[in-house]
């Protein structure tokens, strides 16, 4: 699924690594879904930790109604200073951690 923040994250290199591993198509697909889910949770955690209680409720309602709507980013920009950078950092940190995990898995 695409989300309003999709253009701020880069996972292509990670997905390429899946293709280089000795995995079935189903396993690759499952890992891609796990990456997507993990990124979504990390990004939502970062966003929600920077919003007030009322803003959290509004954001979650907007997200539920239309998760691809880029106006969500406009809402967040008004509420959280540097939200784009925070989203990028949360995603980059998680992708870096996943790269390290995959490197360890390849060594075994």
DARABEL-V437082 format. One record per residue. RES is the residue in one small letter. SS is DSSP state (a for helix, b for strand, c for the rest). PSI is psi as a letter, one per 30 degrees, with the letter a starting at -180 (999 if undefined). NEAR is the number of other C-alpha atoms within 10 Angstrom. Layout:
BEGIN
res->RES ss->SS psi->PSI near->NEAR
res->RES ss->SS psi->PSI near->NEAR
END
This chain:
BEGIN
res->x ss->c psi->k near->8
res->x ss->c psi->k near->10
res->x ss->c psi->l near->14
res->x ss->c psi->f near->15
res->x ss->c psi->g near->18
res->x ss->a psi->e near->15
res->x ss->a psi->f near->9
res->x ss->a psi->f near->14
res->x ss->c psi->l near->16
res->x ss->c psi->j near->13
res->x ss->c psi->g near->16
res->x ss->a psi->e near->9
res->x ss->a psi->e near->11
res->x ss->a psi->e near->16
res->x ss->a psi->e near->15
res->x ss->a psi->e near->11
res->x ss->a psi->e near->13
res->x ss->a psi->e near->19
res->x ss->a psi->f near->13
res->x ss->a psi->f near->10
res->x ss->c psi->l near->12
res->x ss->c psi->i near->10
res->x ss->c psi->k near->12
res->x ss->c psi->l near->11
res->x ss->a psi->e near->11
res->x ss->a psi->e near->9
res->x ss->a psi->e near->12
res->x ss->a psi->e near->19
res->x ss->a psi->e near->14
res->x ss->a psi->e near->12
res->x ss->a psi->e near->15
res->x ss->a psi->e near->16
res->x ss->a psi->e near->13
res->x ss->a psi->e near->12
res->x ss->a psi->e near->18
res->x ss->a psi->e near->15
res->x ss->a psi->e near->13
res->x ss->a psi->e near->16
res->x ss->a psi->e near->21
res->x ss->a psi->e near->17
res->x ss->a psi->e near->14
res->x ss->a psi->e near->17
res->x ss->a psi->e near->21
res->x ss->a psi->e near->15
res->x ss->a psi->e near->13
res->x ss->a psi->e near->17
res->x ss->a psi->e near->20
res->x ss->a psi->e near->17
res->x ss->c psi->f near->11
res->x ss->c psi->g near->17
res->x ss->c psi->l near->16
res->x ss->c psi->l near->12
res->x ss->a psi->e near->11
res->x ss->a psi->e near->8
res->x ss->a psi->e near->15
res->x ss->a psi->e near->15
res->x ss->a psi->e near->13
res->x ss->a psi->e near->14
res->x ss->a psi->e near->19
res->x ss->a psi->e near->15
res->x ss->a psi->e near->12
res->x ss->a psi->e near->16
res->x ss->a psi->e near->15
res->x ss->a psi->e near->10
res->x ss->a psi->e near->10
res->x ss->c psi->i near->14
res->x ss->c psi->f near->17
res->x ss->c psi->f near->17
res->x ss->c psi->j near->15
res->x ss->c psi->f near->13
res->x ss->a psi->f near->13
res->x ss->a psi->e near->18
res->x ss->a psi->e near->17
res->x ss->a psi->e near->11
res->x ss->a psi->e near->14
res->x ss->a psi->e near->18
res->x ss->a psi->e near->13
res->x ss->a psi->f near->10
res->x ss->a psi->f near->15
res->x ss->c psi->j near->16
res->x ss->c psi->k near->11
res->x ss->c psi->h near->11
res->x ss->a psi->e near->18
res->x ss->a psi->e near->15
res->x ss->a psi->e near->11
res->x ss->a psi->e near->17
res->x ss->a psi->e near->22
res->x ss->a psi->e near->18
res->x ss->a psi->e near->16
res->x ss->a psi->e near->20
res->x ss->a psi->e near->23
res->x ss->a psi->e near->17
res->x ss->a psi->e near->14
res->x ss->a psi->e near->17
res->x ss->a psi->e near->20
res->x ss->a psi->e near->13
res->x ss->a psi->e near->12
res->x ss->a psi->e near->15
res->x ss->a psi->e near->15
res->x ss->a psi->e near->12
res->x ss->a psi->e near->11
res->x ss->a psi->e near->15
res->x ss->a psi->e near->12
res->x ss->a psi->e near->10
res->x ss->a psi->e near->10
res->x ss->a psi->e near->11
res->x ss->a psi->f near->6
res->x ss->c psi->999 near->5
END
